[in-house]
Structure formats: C-alpha cells, structure tokens
Amino acid sequence: MQDSKERSSSDWWLDFYESSPFELFLSRKDPQETEATIDFLTRHLELLPGQLVFDQCCGNGEISVALAAKKLAVIGVDLCSKYIEMASARCAEFGESCQFYRGDAFQFKTDTPCDAAINWWTSFGYSKKTSENLEMLKRAFESLKPGGRFALDYPNIPAVLRNNKPVQEYEYDCESENGVIKVRRESSLNLIEGLREQRWIFHMPDGKELVHDTSLKMYLPDAIVESLQLCGFVDVEVFGSVFGDPLELDSERCIFIARRPSA
Ligand SMILES: C[S@@+](CC[C@H](N)C(=O)[O-])C[C@H]1O[C@@H](n2cnc3c(N)ncnc32)[C@H](O)[C@@H]1O
C-alpha cells in the first residue's frame, strides 16, 4: 500500500471524482429507491410541475433527470466534468431538459431563483473546515426564492460511529474497462479531528491500482440543524430515510428539509 502522506490532499474532492471510476457507485441499482427518493422530494419540497429545482453537486444527473421526468425544470452543478458530460448525455437520452454546469458548489449559485434545491447523497461536509462547508449551504439558500425548500441528504453520523465497517470490498463488471474492477474501501474514524477517513483502492482490469484518500467531516444531526439555521433556513425537519422514517441512532441517512423564509 502507498504511504498515505504521498496521496493525501486536504482538497481531495478536486481530483477524486475526476480520476477514479467512482461513477460505478453513482449508478443507482435499485429503481424503487430512486422512485422513493423522487416521491420523498416531491412531497417534502412541495414540488409542482413547471417549478425550477437546483441540484447542487448533481453528479451524473440521475436524480436531476428523474426530477425532470416529473416535468420539473432542473439546474445541476458539479465540479467533475466527466459527470457533467454523463448528466447531459443522460438528459438527452431520456428527452428531458435540464441545464448542467461544471462549477464549484462552494461558489456557484443559480442566476434564476429556484423553487427548491437539493444536495443529495453525501455531497456536503468535504472540507475539514466548518466555515467552508457552511459556504455550500449558503449558496443553496441564495439560490432559492423566498419560501423555497432545501433537502440535504447526509450520512447519519451516530450510525457511522456505531457501525463503522473498517473494510468493504466490491466488484463491478465494467464494459468500458473490459473487465472487473475490484474496489477495497478502508474506513477509519478520526475522533480528534471529527473525520471519517477512507482509503479507496481500485484494482483495474489492466492490473493498475488507483489509490485515493477521502475524508468527511462528521457532524451530528443537531450540528447540521444549527448550520442550516445559521445560513438563514427555518422550519428544519429531519428524517431517517426517503421512506419518511423518523431519525434513529441506526438510521443510515440523515435527511434535512429546511425552508428559506418567505420574506
Ligand atoms: C457522492 S456524489 C453524489 C452525486 C449526486 N448528488 C447523486 O446523488 O448521485 C458527490 C458529488 O459531489 C460533487 N462535488 C463534490 N464537491 C463539489 C464541489 N465543491 N462543487 C461541485 N460539486 C462537488 C462530486 O463531483 C460528486 O459528483
């Protein structure tokens, strides 16, 4: 294994998504869960056909395009140019209309105020500095119309602390790489800095090994509620799944719904 000091970068997200085959994880395997996600967002963001939704850190556009299929207009932003290409291709394939931009969600806000915004599936908390992470929530707030709602989907840190799996292994049969990609993910909890640190080792079919280190700032649910309020959001609600379950210690997800005040 390589020395982590050679590979670690505090701004790991600038390179990780672009130069690893992480898109294997982005591709949702369970259409029912995607459907439940869209139903959850429609209900809790009070979405109506024709409204405009901002997908902050949209990845390969799976959620954006599924929302567009419900007759919503979507603006998506992501730092990774590979994903923006995938999102645009997906949108064209399904005949939907979304606008995708390559940009930095710490800075990007939409020109047109949106009816709702989402930050989905652990796209928040990447910086070790809370002041920087707050910037992303502020951009979501600023992209909303008064009264607009925001959904933030983040891991439930109590469950991460209780159930951390030090090693997980996955295999993906990957047509574009002509073979099987094996992934080993090593996770450790850095309690002093409040980080979940992960090393991703991708064994490529041609024998190459790609090693990337990532980290997530671990915020307990109440800290995120406070951050949302600091950015100006009100009426914060918290759920433990897209099925609307209440948040419990072992819920895998922690989903926040918040509102920009009406005036
Ligand atoms: C775990 S993926 C989730 C993608 C998508 N939201 C979904 O649900 O499929 C995290 C995404 O955040 C994007 N990202 C991370 N930091 C970003 C930043 N500062 N600005 C824009 N996108 C960012 C990554 O490129 C990646 O697509």
PDBQT file of the ligand as one rigid body, heavy atoms in Angstrom, charges set to zero:
ROOT
HETATM    1  C1  LIG A 301     -21.343  11.183  -3.660  1.00  0.00    +0.000 C 
HETATM    2  S1  LIG A 301     -21.526  12.114  -5.101  1.00  0.00    +0.000 S 
HETATM    3  C2  LIG A 301     -23.280  12.420  -5.153  1.00  0.00    +0.000 C 
HETATM    4  C3  LIG A 301     -23.757  12.853  -6.523  1.00  0.00    +0.000 C 
HETATM    5  C4  LIG A 301     -25.256  13.131  -6.675  1.00  0.00    +0.000 C 
HETATM    6  N1  LIG A 301     -25.726  14.167  -5.787  1.00  0.00    +0.000 N 
HETATM    7  C5  LIG A 301     -26.091  11.877  -6.519  1.00  0.00    +0.000 C 
HETATM    8  O1  LIG A 301     -26.951  11.821  -5.631  1.00  0.00    +0.000 OA
HETATM    9  O2  LIG A 301     -25.891  10.945  -7.309  1.00  0.00    +0.000 OA
HETATM   10  C6  LIG A 301     -20.831  13.666  -4.667  1.00  0.00    +0.000 C 
HETATM   11  C7  LIG A 301     -20.789  14.642  -5.811  1.00  0.00    +0.000 C 
HETATM   12  O3  LIG A 301     -20.408  15.923  -5.333  1.00  0.00    +0.000 OA
HETATM   13  C8  LIG A 301     -19.598  16.542  -6.314  1.00  0.00    +0.000 C 
HETATM   14  N2  LIG A 301     -18.841  17.609  -5.650  1.00  0.00    +0.000 N 
HETATM   15  C9  LIG A 301     -18.024  17.490  -4.592  1.00  0.00    +0.000 A 
HETATM   16  N3  LIG A 301     -17.542  18.682  -4.218  1.00  0.00    +0.000 NA
HETATM   17  C10 LIG A 301     -18.070  19.585  -5.082  1.00  0.00    +0.000 A 
HETATM   18  C11 LIG A 301     -17.955  20.985  -5.209  1.00  0.00    +0.000 A 
HETATM   19  N4  LIG A 301     -17.197  21.713  -4.401  1.00  0.00    +0.000 N 
HETATM   20  N5  LIG A 301     -18.648  21.601  -6.185  1.00  0.00    +0.000 NA
HETATM   21  C12 LIG A 301     -19.436  20.872  -7.036  1.00  0.00    +0.000 A 
HETATM   22  N6  LIG A 301     -19.562  19.539  -6.962  1.00  0.00    +0.000 NA
HETATM   23  C13 LIG A 301     -18.894  18.906  -5.990  1.00  0.00    +0.000 A 
HETATM   24  C14 LIG A 301     -18.751  15.413  -6.842  1.00  0.00    +0.000 C 
HETATM   25  O4  LIG A 301     -18.147  15.706  -8.070  1.00  0.00    +0.000 OA
HETATM   26  C15 LIG A 301     -19.796  14.297  -6.909  1.00  0.00    +0.000 C 
HETATM   27  O5  LIG A 301     -20.473  14.306  -8.137  1.00  0.00    +0.000 OA
ENDROOT
TORSDOF 0
